């Protein structure tokens, strides 16, 4: 019997403003010409990438290639788990980034150009990175658990992602998220929150956003956690305090440059567990998806996933 390919591509045809489905045949052809034999599965709706990834791992595939945006990659990463059981020992994750934000690949140094991304997959150098686990309140009011690879945040980021995801992304990541941020700032009210890092209370009061970062970028190129390292066994926790609307707008350029950590209302801690709670709900953003709200508990899972970089 012929041995099947060891790689499975999980393809989100709706990513990149619904263009990925059209260009996937040419990407698949490039993979084949690079000697990367593969099977593939195309998603038909939200959440399906998780189920397809889990099934591929149970079937024995040793390389999973996420073809889509940061949200697709988040779903694929969640497919590496069955409950709290990790299914990915000895498995590599590859990325062909075709999303709006493309924030994860910025930190990992993976090219956004598809030919160059295929070449990276061909050479196959891997980096073992940390993952995050978060327990939170889902939209239905129940406690839920999800995993993430890049950034989780509560507050302004969650509201912005909710806005961007329900509107067009035709103008690309930078413009879509910048517009979404500015539009959200116009009506957003800072939240009263309590933040703990490794069981120690570090911040209490009105806050704009609390970011629990494994990677450096979110929001289509904002370098929110410029010191974050994805394999150091620690979250970078960035708290943006009670900034007013004008202060936020005037400091957005500094966030894109990663030059905001010296602002007097911005503070940063490092740790392995982060708790965020508040009397009023704050929306959660995980890798560009908006699955729920506070209260939330983040736990770092060190050195768990091999990523082809």
C-alpha positions as CSV (number, residue, x, y, z in Angstrom):
1,X,0.0,0.0,0.0
2,X,1.3,3.5,-0.9
3,X,2.3,5.5,2.2
4,X,0.2,8.7,2.5
5,X,1.8,12.1,2.8
6,X,3.0,13.1,6.3
7,X,1.6,16.7,5.9
8,X,-1.9,17.9,6.1
9,X,-2.8,21.5,5.1
10,X,-5.8,23.1,6.8
11,X,-7.1,25.7,4.4
12,X,-9.5,28.6,5.3
13,X,-10.9,29.7,2.0
14,X,-12.5,32.8,3.6
15,X,-9.2,34.3,4.8
16,X,-7.6,37.3,3.1
17,X,-11.0,38.7,2.4
18,X,-12.2,35.4,0.8
19,X,-9.4,35.1,-1.7
20,X,-7.5,32.1,-0.2
21,X,-9.9,29.6,-1.7
22,X,-9.2,30.9,-5.1
23,X,-5.4,30.9,-4.8
24,X,-5.1,27.6,-2.8
25,X,-4.7,25.4,-6.0
26,X,-1.7,27.4,-7.0
27,X,-0.2,27.3,-3.5
28,X,-0.8,23.5,-3.4
29,X,1.0,23.2,-6.7
30,X,4.0,25.2,-5.4
31,X,4.1,22.9,-2.3
32,X,4.2,19.9,-4.6
33,X,6.9,21.3,-6.8
34,X,9.0,22.0,-3.7
35,X,8.7,18.3,-2.8
36,X,6.2,18.8,-0.1
37,X,3.7,16.1,-0.7
38,X,0.5,16.8,1.3
39,X,-3.2,16.2,1.7
40,X,-5.5,19.1,2.5
41,X,-8.8,19.9,4.0
42,X,-10.8,23.0,3.4
43,X,-12.9,24.6,6.2
44,X,-16.5,25.5,5.7
45,X,-17.1,27.6,8.7
46,X,-15.8,28.9,12.1
47,X,-14.3,26.3,14.4
48,X,-13.9,23.6,11.8
49,X,-10.1,24.1,11.5
50,X,-9.9,22.8,15.1
51,X,-11.9,19.6,14.3
52,X,-10.0,19.0,11.0
53,X,-6.6,19.4,12.8
54,X,-7.5,17.1,15.6
55,X,-8.7,14.4,13.1
56,X,-5.5,14.8,11.1
57,X,-3.3,14.3,14.3
58,X,-5.4,11.3,15.2
59,X,-4.8,9.9,11.7
60,X,-1.0,10.2,12.2
61,X,0.0,13.3,10.2
62,X,3.3,14.7,11.4
63,X,3.1,18.2,9.8
64,X,0.1,20.4,10.0
65,X,0.2,23.5,7.7
66,X,-2.2,26.3,8.6
67,X,-3.2,28.2,5.4
68,X,-5.1,31.4,6.5
69,X,-4.9,34.2,9.0
70,X,-4.1,34.4,12.7
71,X,-7.6,33.2,13.6
72,X,-7.1,30.1,11.4
73,X,-3.8,29.4,13.1
74,X,-5.6,29.8,16.5
75,X,-8.2,27.2,15.5
76,X,-5.4,24.9,14.3
77,X,-3.5,25.3,17.5
78,X,-6.6,24.4,19.5
79,X,-6.9,21.2,17.4
80,X,-3.6,20.1,18.9
81,X,-5.5,19.5,22.1
82,X,-8.3,17.1,23.1
83,X,-9.5,18.7,26.3
84,X,-6.3,19.3,28.2
85,X,-4.4,16.5,26.5
86,X,-1.8,17.6,24.0
87,X,-1.9,15.6,20.7
88,X,1.1,17.2,19.0
89,X,4.2,15.4,20.4
90,X,6.6,14.9,17.5
91,X,4.3,17.1,15.2
92,X,5.3,20.3,13.5
93,X,3.2,23.3,12.7
94,X,3.8,25.1,9.4
95,X,2.3,28.5,8.4
96,X,1.3,30.0,5.1
97,X,0.0,33.4,6.2
98,X,-3.0,34.7,4.2
99,X,-4.9,36.7,6.8
100,X,-5.7,40.3,7.6
101,X,-3.4,40.9,10.5
102,X,-0.5,38.5,9.9
103,X,0.8,39.3,13.3
104,X,2.2,35.9,14.4
105,X,4.6,35.6,11.4
106,X,6.1,39.0,12.2
107,X,7.4,37.7,15.5
108,X,8.5,34.3,14.1
109,X,10.2,35.9,11.1
110,X,8.2,33.8,8.6
111,X,7.9,35.5,5.2
112,X,4.5,36.7,4.1
113,X,5.4,36.1,0.5
114,X,4.0,32.7,-0.4
115,X,6.9,31.4,-2.4
116,X,9.3,32.3,0.4
117,X,6.9,30.7,3.0
118,X,6.9,27.5,0.9
119,X,10.7,27.5,0.9
120,X,10.8,27.8,4.7
121,X,8.5,24.8,4.9
122,X,10.9,22.9,2.5
123,X,14.0,23.6,4.6
124,X,12.1,22.6,7.7
125,X,14.0,24.3,10.5
126,X,11.9,24.2,13.7
127,X,11.6,26.3,16.8
128,X,9.9,25.0,19.9
129,X,7.6,27.8,21.3
130,X,5.4,28.3,24.3
131,X,1.6,28.3,24.1
132,X,-1.0,29.9,26.3
133,X,-4.1,28.4,27.9
134,X,-7.0,30.7,29.0
135,X,-10.1,29.9,30.9
136,X,-12.8,32.6,30.4
137,X,-16.6,33.2,30.2
138,X,-18.0,32.4,26.8
139,X,-20.7,34.3,25.0
140,X,-23.2,31.8,26.4
141,X,-22.2,32.5,30.0
142,X,-20.4,29.2,30.6
143,X,-16.8,28.8,31.6
144,X,-14.7,27.8,28.5
145,X,-11.0,26.9,27.8
146,X,-9.1,27.8,24.7
147,X,-5.4,27.8,23.7
148,X,-3.5,30.5,21.9
149,X,0.0,31.0,20.4
150,X,0.4,34.8,19.9
151,X,-1.5,37.3,22.1
152,X,-4.5,37.4,24.4
153,X,-5.9,40.6,25.6
154,X,-9.0,42.1,27.4
155,X,-10.5,45.5,26.9
156,X,-10.1,47.8,23.9
157,X,-8.5,45.0,21.8
158,X,-11.5,42.7,22.3
159,X,-13.9,45.4,21.3
160,X,-11.7,46.3,18.3
161,X,-11.5,42.7,17.0
162,X,-15.3,42.3,17.4
163,X,-15.8,45.4,15.2
164,X,-13.2,44.4,12.6
165,X,-14.5,40.9,12.3
166,X,-18.0,42.0,11.6
167,X,-17.0,44.5,8.9
168,X,-14.9,44.3,5.7
169,X,-11.2,43.5,5.8
170,X,-10.8,44.4,2.1
171,X,-8.3,47.2,2.9
172,X,-5.8,44.9,4.5
173,X,-4.5,44.4,8.1
174,X,-3.0,47.8,8.7
175,X,-5.9,49.9,7.5
176,X,-8.6,47.5,8.8
177,X,-7.2,47.4,12.3
178,X,-6.3,51.1,12.5
179,X,-9.8,52.1,11.4
180,X,-11.3,49.5,13.8
181,X,-9.2,50.9,16.7
182,X,-10.0,54.5,16.0
183,X,-13.7,53.8,15.6
184,X,-13.8,51.8,18.8
185,X,-11.9,54.4,20.8
186,X,-14.6,56.9,19.9
187,X,-17.2,55.1,22.1
188,X,-15.1,52.8,24.3
189,X,-15.1,53.2,28.1
190,X,-12.1,51.9,30.1
191,X,-12.9,49.1,32.5
192,X,-12.4,48.6,36.2
193,X,-10.1,45.6,36.4
194,X,-7.9,43.7,38.8
195,X,-4.8,42.0,37.4
196,X,-2.7,39.3,39.1
197,X,0.6,37.9,37.9
198,X,1.8,34.6,39.5
199,X,-0.9,35.1,42.2
200,X,0.3,38.6,43.1
201,X,-1.9,41.6,42.5
202,X,0.0,44.0,40.3
203,X,-2.7,46.4,39.1
204,X,-6.2,47.6,40.2
205,X,-8.3,50.3,38.7
206,X,-9.5,51.7,35.4
207,X,-7.6,50.3,32.4
208,X,-7.8,50.6,28.7
209,X,-6.4,47.2,27.9
210,X,-4.5,44.3,29.5
211,X,-2.4,42.3,27.1
212,X,-1.0,38.8,27.9
213,X,1.6,38.3,25.2
214,X,3.6,35.3,23.9
215,X,4.4,37.1,20.6
216,X,5.1,40.8,20.0
217,X,2.5,42.0,17.6
218,X,-1.3,42.2,17.4
219,X,-3.9,44.4,15.6
220,X,-2.3,44.3,12.2
221,X,1.2,45.3,13.1
222,X,1.0,47.0,16.5
223,X,4.1,46.0,18.4
224,X,2.3,45.9,21.7
225,X,4.8,43.6,23.6
226,X,8.2,44.5,22.0
227,X,10.3,42.5,24.5
228,X,8.2,39.3,24.2
229,X,10.1,36.1,23.3
230,X,8.1,33.1,22.3
231,X,10.3,30.5,23.9
232,X,11.3,32.1,27.2
233,X,8.7,30.4,29.4
234,X,7.0,33.7,30.4
235,X,4.2,35.9,29.3
236,X,4.8,39.6,28.9
237,X,1.9,41.3,30.6
238,X,1.3,44.9,29.3
239,X,-1.2,47.0,31.1
240,X,-2.3,50.2,29.5
241,X,-4.0,52.3,32.2
242,X,-6.7,54.9,32.2
243,X,-5.8,56.7,29.0
244,X,-8.4,59.1,27.6
245,X,-9.5,59.0,24.0
246,X,-7.2,61.8,22.9
247,X,-4.2,60.2,24.7
248,X,-4.9,56.9,23.0
249,X,-5.0,58.5,19.5
250,X,-1.9,60.5,20.1
251,X,0.0,57.4,21.2
252,X,-1.0,54.9,18.5
253,X,2.1,55.6,16.4
254,X,4.3,54.7,19.4
255,X,2.5,51.4,19.8
256,X,3.2,50.5,16.2
257,X,6.9,51.2,16.8
258,X,6.9,49.4,20.1
259,X,8.0,52.6,21.8
260,X,5.1,52.9,24.3
261,X,6.5,51.1,27.4
262,X,8.0,54.3,28.7
263,X,4.6,56.0,28.9
264,X,3.7,56.7,32.6
265,X,0.3,55.0,32.2
266,X,1.8,51.8,30.7
267,X,3.4,49.1,32.9
268,X,4.7,45.6,32.1
269,X,5.3,42.4,34.2
270,X,6.4,38.9,33.3
271,X,5.0,35.7,34.7
272,X,3.5,32.3,34.0
273,X,-0.1,32.8,35.3
274,X,-2.2,35.9,34.8
275,X,-5.7,36.5,36.3
276,X,-7.9,39.3,35.1
277,X,-11.3,40.1,36.7
278,X,-13.6,43.0,37.0
279,X,-17.1,44.0,38.0
280,X,-18.0,44.9,34.4
281,X,-17.3,42.6,31.5
282,X,-14.3,43.2,29.3
283,X,-14.2,41.4,25.9
284,X,-11.5,38.9,25.2
285,X,-9.3,38.8,22.0
286,X,-7.3,35.6,21.3
287,X,-5.1,35.7,18.2
288,X,-7.6,38.0,16.4
289,X,-10.7,36.0,17.5
290,X,-13.3,37.2,20.0
291,X,-14.6,34.1,21.9
292,X,-15.8,35.6,25.2
293,X,-15.1,37.9,28.1
294,X,-13.8,38.3,31.7
295,X,-13.1,36.8,34.2
296,X,-10.1,35.1,32.7
297,X,-7.1,33.0,33.9
298,X,-4.1,32.7,31.6
299,X,-1.6,29.9,32.0
300,X,1.7,29.5,30.1
301,X,2.5,26.1,28.6
302,X,6.3,26.2,28.1
303,X,8.1,24.7,25.1
304,X,5.2,22.7,23.8
305,X,4.8,23.3,20.1
306,X,7.4,22.9,17.2
307,X,6.9,25.5,14.6
308,X,8.6,25.5,11.2
309,X,10.4,28.9,10.9
